[in-house]
């Protein structure tokens, strides 16, 4: 979510594991990185509950372009939700990553977190309709690039 509230001020709220962690800790705690790490190491991929929680996926470069567009062309005082319209269940995400890595699907279903949301939904129509924003990187290409980055960055 991006809010433009003065010409020179801008607020952006992004869900992240926490700013007290260093980059490696944050990168290692995301759903995609956890799936990649387990798949590469040949261990079952952990899924909360039935793995049917839905998330909207957007490649980081597209997210940054959206923030830049709001800064440059957004209306003062307006809030713009940033989303890609790429909803996938956690299980679909895991299956895609394992297929891309060429490994057999192996899941370890773990107890779901209490209060775990089944779906995070973003309505980004205002950003698209008013400012003309469109994502450049498809879900598939963004995940392939993410997988490549993680596998190339392993020690």
HELIX and SHEET records of a PDB file:
HELIX    1   1 UNK A   23  UNK A   28  1                                   6    
HELIX    2   2 UNK A   31  UNK A   41  1                                  11    
HELIX    3   3 UNK A   60  UNK A   73  1                                  14    
HELIX    4   4 UNK A   90  UNK A  101  1                                  12    
HELIX    5   5 UNK A  125  UNK A  131  1                                   7    
HELIX    6   6 UNK A  139  UNK A  153  1                                  15    
SHEET    1   A 3 UNK A   9  UNK A  12  0                                        
SHEET    2   A 3 UNK A   2  UNK A   6 -1                                        
SHEET    3   A 3 UNK A  78  UNK A  80 -1                                        
SHEET    1   B 2 UNK A  45  UNK A  48  0                                        
SHEET    2   B 2 UNK A 107  UNK A 110  1                                        
SHEET    1   C 2 UNK A  54  UNK A  56  0                                        
SHEET    2   C 2 UNK A  87  UNK A  89 -1                                        
END                                                                             
